[in-house]
Amino acid sequence: MEKLIPVFKAMADETRLRILKLLSCGDEICVCDLTEALEMTQPNISFHLGILREAGLIKDRREGRWSFYQLDTGDMLNRVLIPASLDRVTGKKLDGDKKRLDAARKAKETVRAAKAKADKPKLKRGRKPGVAGAKSAPKRRSAEG
């Protein structure tokens, strides 16, 4: 019972339910994407993520200075309780959250693709990769000429 109290307290907040609903899609989500999806500040989102993490509902992964979150399905209670609870959570707010999350991810991917294209080295016409600037060997004269 002592384990259930923090779980139910964590799930008793609308913002935390919205976060759990977004995470229930299966992908890990960066805090920056959650701020755009929920239209809240990063400190506010981090506060709610901390409560969810302490309750054992989510887990995080650090990559450089970025934090990525996903549902913690390692516990049998979480594997049963979270999906059963979130199936009943619906509404226009949640639909808007999902649309904004998808838009934020699409915009981020577009920026990544543009950056990768800009970083790609451009080849000058008539030159092969790896021999740029290399001088060709002088032509040999034939014995006849």
GUVO-941623 format. One record per residue: x negated, y, z negated of N, C-alpha, C in turn. Coordinates in steps of 0.001 Angstrom, whole numbers, plus 500000, padded with zeros to 6 digits. Layout:
XYZXYZXYZ ...
***
This chain:
499180498806500000500000500000500000499138501255500000 498004501206499321497138502383499259496598502758500635 496484501775501513496002502052502860497090502688503721 498335502379503458499438502889504257499757504355503995 499534504825502795499895506204502450499166507213503334 497824507141503500497167508112504385497608507979505849 497929506766506273498373506553507649499699507260507881 500654507055506992501961507689507165501891509202506953 501036509654506063500852511102505896500270511713507171 499314511024507772498706511528509003499720511576510137 500602510589510189501582510531511267502815511390510993 502865512050509837504025512860509473503947514283510012 502965514572510856502798515922511399503011515888512913 503740516868513433504057516908514864502803517009515731 501853517841515341500630517995516135499853516699516196 499750516005515073499014514745515066499730513671515873 501056513681515864501801512746516716501558513048518191 501499514323518529501231514708519915499834514238520340 498862514372519439497499513902519731497501512388519918 498153511673519016498214510212519118498902509780520404 499943510495520798500664510160522031499743510316523243 498953511386523271498007511570524375496935510487524373 496454510140523188495424509103523091495967507711523394 497267507534523287497858506209523517497833505804524992 497466506727525861497362506395527295496185505465527552 495278505331526581494181504381526701492830505003526970 492798506185527545491524506839527837491030507593526610 489699507707526517489182508581525476489288510012525983 489502510936525062489748512323525436488786513228524686 488224514172525418487335515173524841488167516217524094 487586516785523046488281517812522277488661518986523181 487786519334524117488080520471524990489329520213525828 489564518967526226490775518638526976492009518682526078 491843518274524831492970518345523888493374519787523607 492399520686523532492735522096523275493578522661524408 493272522289525637494060522769526773495421522097526822 495459520802526560496719520063526627497711520543525572 497226520789524364498100521183523254498220522694523107 497426523424523880497409524894523827497147525394522402 496100524829521797495690525205520444494192525464520442 493721526056519373492292526343519261491521525086518890 490235525095519201489391523941518900489317523648517403 489166524671516514489129524362515078490431523719514578 491548524168515116492837523594514720492930522131515144 492545521846516377492563520462516877491600519603516060 490412520122515782489415519362515015489918519035513617 490643519955513006491223519708511684492150518492511735 493050518471512716493998517367512839493297516062513210 492281516141514060491518514942514416490811514357513190 490328515227512316489673514768511091490627513983510204 491844514448510087492844513745509269493168512382509888 493326512363511212493616511095511890492452510109511761 491225510636511815490050509780511692489938509223510268 490165510067509264490100509614507872491166508561507568 492309508662508243493375507678508048493075506380508788 492035506383509627491654505183510354492452504952511624 493140505997512111493966505839513310493187506067514602 492129506847514527491334507127515718489857506950515404 489061506843516454487609506794516297487013507777517300 485801508211516996485165509198517855483818508703518349 483372509328519425482071509032520010481448510355520398 480199510541520003479468511776520330478627511537521566 478632512509522438477777512497523618477206513903523747 475970514052523280475395515394523232476164516238522244 476681517349522708477461518212521807478961517998521951 479363517040522764480774516751522996481234515587522124 482487515657521688483102514569520925484278514024521718 484321512708521827485398512036522541486151511161521548 487476511140521672488320510411520731489179509388521462 489468508297520750490407507294521246491049506609520056 492145505910520304492810505185519231491897504091518711 491944503872517411491167502788516804492084501572516704 491897500639517607492748499445517640492065498247516995 491020498499516224490305497416515560491087496797514430 492029497519513878492832497046512753494179496537513289 494616495401512824495889494826513281497061495769513007 497029496450511876498096497399511549498189498479512631 497035499005513068497032500051514089497549499521515426 497196498284515751497636497710517028499144497535517088 499777497386515938501225497195515901501941498507515591 501480499209514567502169500393514075502160501558515074 500998501869515639500893503048516501501762502917517749 501618501834518538502474501748519733503969501714519393 504338500989518339505760500908517962506300502276517560 505503503044516853505929504378516418505977505348517588 504950505319518443504852506294519527505848506030520651 506370504806520746507404504535521745508655505361521483 508862505698520247510051506462519861509813507977519899 508592508383520124508254509813520162508349510290521606 509338511118521874509531511659523218509902513136523107 509912513802524230510342515193524233509645516001525304 510179517178525535509636518059526564508230518530526217 507969518741524930506624519166524515505588518131524934 505912516869524695504981515790525023504774515666526532 505839515877527297505707515851528749504795516979529223 504956518148528625504094519291528954502648519030528560 502446518392527399501092518060526953500396517174527982 501095516160528455500518515219529418500195515924530735 501079516791531194500838517529532444499618518438532310 499520519136531170498369520030530962497074519237530841 497121518070530193495928517217530084495485516757531470 496426516306532272496093515868533628495519517020534448 496086518219534316495590519385535052494181519758534600 493928519702533296492597520026532775491561519030533278 491915517760533283490981516736533774490725516882535272 491770517211536024491621517395537472490728518602537759 490935519696537024490108520894537211488653520603536870 488427519852535793487068519501535388486392518642536454 487154517707537033486604516838538073486286517633539336 487108518612539653486858519469540815485576520268540622 485376520780539433484151521534539125482937520627539221 483046519397538683481931518448538756481578518117540204 482602517906541022482373517560542426481717518722543166 482170519945542888481577521121543538480131521302543103 479855521065541832478491521199541331477583520140541941 478087518915542040477291517839542646477003518144544105 477975518711544795477776519068546200476756520195546326 476805521162545420475863522279545451474448521829545099 474329520821544243473015520327543825472377519395544844 473172518899545789472662517965546793471690518708547714 470489518159547921469532518844548797470024518844550238 469798519969550901470209520090552294469016519798553188 469237519034554216468180518671555147468240519583556367 467069519950556841467017520746558057467156519802559233 467645520315560311467857519484561502466545518929562019 466609517698562452465458517083563091464437516506562131 464629516684560853463671516131559891464309514980559146 463504514023558831463983512872558086463671513093556607 464501512550555745464225512682554309462886512049553956 462131512709553110460867512165552627459667512604553434 459865513178554601458726513608555399458796515104555688 459576515813554933459685517251555148458330517908554941 457911518659555886456652519394555778455434518577556155 455583517301556427454432516463556782454011516782558219 452714516891558429452207517181559776452076515876560540 452435515955561805452318514742562610450865514591563087 450478513361563322449114513064563774448940513594565196 447730514098565536447525514600566900447636513463567908 448180513828569054448350512819570117447007512460570697 446806511207570953445569510741571567445674510829573090 444588511202573686444555511251575155444195509889575662 444823509562576697444508508255577290443195508343578044 442577507222578316441291507184578993441406507644580450 442613507586580977442806507973582360442891509483582527 443370510186581544443716511556581706442764512538581335 
***
